Every structure is written in C-alpha cells, then in structure tokens.
Amino acid sequence: MRNRNGQSFVAGSLIGALGGLIGLGGAEFRLPVLVGVFKLSTLEAVILNKAMSLVVVAAALVFRAKAIPFDQLTDHLDVALNLLAGSLVGAWWAAGHAMTMPRAWLNRIIMVLLAGLSLVMLSESLIGLHDGAAPLVEAGPLRLVAGLAAGFGIGVVAALLGVAGGELLIPTIVLLYGQDIKLAGSLSLMVSLPTMIVGFARYTRSDAFDILRQEQSLFRWMVVGSILGAAVGGMLLGMVPTNVLMTLLGVILLVSAIKTFRHAH
C-alpha cells in the first residue's frame, strides 16, 4: 500500500507540473495511468479522473493568477460564457451515454479521443498559435453559434475522458476569439471547472461512482501530488519552451492511449 501511495504521488506530481507549464489540467495523462498502472476499469478511471480534475483545475486557476490576474479574466467573461453554454450541455449528454455504453465501445472511443488530442497537441507545437491576432470570426451571431458548437464538442470530450479539455479550449479561444495564448490558458480553466462539475454530477448515478470510496488513498495522494506539481508548473510558466513540451507530451499521449486502451481489461 505504501508503495502504491508513493507511485500515485509521484505520478500526480509529474503530471500536474507538466500540465501547469502548458496551461492544462493534465487529466488526459492521468487517465492512461489510472487504467494501465493502477488497473481501474475504464468507467471507474474516468470518474476518479474527473474528481481529481476538479481539485487540480481549481488549484491551477489560483496558481496562474500571478501571471494572469482575475480582473483580466473578467474582462473576457463573454468568451467563457459563450463556450460554457455549449460545454455544459455536451458534458451532461456525454456522461449519461458513457454510463450505459458497452465497455468495449467506451474503450475504443476513449482511445480515439486521446489519440485525437495528442494529434492536436502535435499540430499546435508544429504550426504554433498566433497570440492576440484577428479572430477567425468577428463578434456577432455567427461567432456565438460557433462558440456554442465548439463548447458542446469540448464538453463531450471532457465528460468521456474526465478531463478539463484545455487542449481543445486553448486553441479555440486563441483562434476563434483572437485571444493571447496565456490568457486563453486561464480562460480555459474558467470554462473547464463548471463543465467538469456538471459531468461529475451526472456520473453520481453510476454504480462505478463507488470508486471514490474504494480508492480514497489513491485519490488523496495523487491529488496532493498534482496540486504540488501544478504549483511548480504555474510558477515556471513561460520559462520552458511550450512547443518542445507540446511535442513531447503529444507523442507520450499518443503512445500511452494506444497501448492502454487497445486491450483495456
């Protein structure tokens, strides 16, 4: 048990630090670890990952406040609300389907989604994102609809993987709304937190929700490690080349997703 606690703390610390550096919660990397290393069933891992993400994202938002003050975020509240209107619906809908879906199909969908997220990360590192350039769509009804659609899709992914969805939220905020990438990282956390709360509330109806009681020790140690890691990552924000990290993490996520969920128990 002591060795397992140590493993969960180390894994949480590393994932939290890397997530803090690039403005992500790190949950996409925790999910393969929970299934592959700690041998949880897929739905149990998603629910436990979702619970951890709630704590870690809240902490990451606080730790990033030094780099991006809260008053700066409130100036762009319209962006967060636009995406939230879609993501909350998407998260509720997807979580409901995940509970009734055959496990084999859930494994396949999760593998495809994680592989897709890894490709998004790799494309971002290769192409790069512009900072504060002109938005793809000017403010108005068309951008409102585009934000709702993007938010819905992101909410679906967040619910099915138990993640914050920053890999999709950040490029959406940068490209669709023309925001700076550092500001987009903090705005993405503002959208992620309520989206994950909705998905988490939906999962309370599942029998697998009992995993939170069964794995209290794993939850505590990994959350503590993740928060400490997120704190370190937040303080080092901007000191490590983001493109290098995105490339490395994209490859790691792709390999781990295929290896873990191709033959998930």
N, C-alpha and C positions, 0 to 999 in steps of 0.2 A: 504493500500500500504506500509506504514512504517513497519507494522508487517511482511509483505511478504519479504521486503528487509532485515529485521533482520534475518528471517529464512534462506534466501539464503546465507547471510554472515556467519552465524554460521555453516550451513551445509557445505559450501565450506571450512571453516577453519578446521573443524574436518577431512573432507575427505582429504584435502591437507596435513595435518600433518601426518596422518596415511600413506598416500602414500609416503611421503618423507622419513619416517622411514624405509620402506621396499623397497625403490627404484622404486616405481610405481607412475604413474600419478594420480591414484585414480578415473579415469573416470568410471571404472566398478561399482563403488559405487554411482557415481553421476547419472547414467542413471536410476536406480530404483527410486531415489529421484525425478528426474525431471518428471517422469511419475506418480509415486504414490502420491507424496506430492504436486507438482505444477501443476499436471493434464494436462501435454502436451501430444499430440498424440505421438505415438511411433517414427515415422519418424522425427517429429519436435524435439523430445528429443535427437535423435541420432545426428542430425545436430547441435543443440545447444551444446551438449556434445562435439562434435568434435571441435567446435570453442573454447570452454573453454580449451580443452585438449591441443590445440596448444600453448596457452599462458602459461598454467601451466607447460607443459613439458619443454618449453624453459627456464622458471624460475628455474625449478628443476635442469636442467643441469648446470646452473650457480651456484646455491646454493651448489651443490655437488662438485664443482671444488676444494674446500678446501681439501676435503677428497681424491678426485681423480683428480689430475692436468690434464689440457688439453693435455700437451705433452705426458703423459702416454697413453691417448686415441689415439693420432695419431700414436703411435707405434703399435696399433692393428686395424688400419684403414681397413685392408684387411678383418677382420671379419665383420665389419659393412657393407662394400661394398658388400660382398657375400650375406648377408641376405637382403640388400636393393634391390638387383637385382630381387629378388623374391617378396618381400613385396610390391614394387611399382606396379607391375603388378596385384597382388592379390587385393590390395586396389582399384584400378581403376575398375577392373572387378566386384567386390562385390558391390561397391557403385552404379554402373549402374543397377545391378539387384535389389537392395534394393528399388530403386525409382519406379520400375514397379511391384514389388511383391505385392500380396494381403496383406492387413494389418494383417489379422488373421494369415497368414503364417509367416509374419515378426515377430509377437509377439511370435509365437511358437519357431522359430529359435533363437531369442534373449534369450528366457528363457532357451533353451537347452545350448546355448553357455555360458551364465552366470553361469549356474549350472556346466557346464564342467570346467570353470575357477575356480570355488570355490573348486571343487574336486582336481584340480591341486595344488591349494594353500594348501589344507589339506594334500595332499600326500607329498608335499615339506616339510611341517612342521613335519610330522611324520618320513619320511625317511631321510630328510636332503640332502643337496647338497654338494658334495666334492668341496674343494677350490683349484683350480690350479692343480688337478691331471691330469693323462694322458687323452687326449681326446678320445672319443669313436671311432673317425675315424681320421687316420693320414692325414696330409696335402697332397692334391693331387686332382685328378679329382673326385674321389668318394665323398670326403667331399665338394667339390664345388657344386656337384649336390644335395647332402643332404641339404646344406645351402640354395640353390635356392628353393627347395621344402618346407623346413621349413618356409622360408621367405614368400613364396606365401600364405601358410595357415595362417600365422600370419597376413599378410596384409588383408586377407578376414575377419578375426575376428575383426581386428581393424576398418575396414570400416563399418561393420554391427553394431558394438556396439558404434562407436565413441570413442574408447579407444586408449591408447598408445600401448597396447599389451605387457607390461612388464612382466605379469605373465607367458607368453609363451616365450618371448625373453630371459629373465634371465636364466631359466633352459636350454634353447637351447644353449646359449653362454657358460654356465658352462660345460655342458655335451658334446656337440659336439666339442667345441674348447678347452676345458680344462682350461678356464679362472677362475680367482678368482671371487667370487660372488659379492664383492663390485665393482670391475672393470666392471663386467657384468651389474650391475645396471646402470652405467653411459653409457656404450656402447649401452644398450637397448634404452636409451633416444636418442642417436645419430641416431639410426635406426628409432625410433618412429616418430621423428619430420618430416622428409621428407615424410614418409609413410602417416602421417595424412594430410599433405598439399595436396598430390595427391588425397586422398579420399575427402577432403574438396572441392577441385576444381571440382571434379566430381559432388558433391551434389549441386553446384550452378545452375544446370539445373533443379532442382526440385522446384515445387511451394512451398513446405514446407520450402524452404530456407528463405522465408519472415519472418520466426520466429525470425531471428536475429534482424529485425527491430521492431517487435512487443514486444519482450521481452528484450529490451535494459537494463532496470533496473535490471532485474533478472540476466542477463549476467554479468553486471558490478559488482554487489555486490558479486555474487558467485565467480567470478574470483579474486577479491580483497581478499576475504576470503581464497580462495585456494592458492594464492601466499604466503600470510602470513603464512598459515599453512604449505606449502611446505618449507618455510624458516626455520620454527621451527623444522620441521621433519628432514631437512637436517643437521641442527646444532646438533641434538640429535642422528644422525646416529651412530649406534654401541652401544648406551647406553642402549637400550631396547632389550631384547632377541627377535630375529627375529622369532624363532619358535613359541613363545607364541602369537605374533601378527598375524602370518600367520594362526594359528589355529582359533583364534577368528574371524579374518576377513573372513576366508573361510566359517565359519558357518553363519556369518551375510549375506554374499553374497548369499549363497545358499537359505536361508530363504526368503530374500528380492526378489530374482529373481523369485521364485515360486509364492510368494504372489502377486507380482506386475504384472507379465506378463501372469499369468494363465488366468486371466479375465480382461486383459487390455481393456480400452474403445476404 
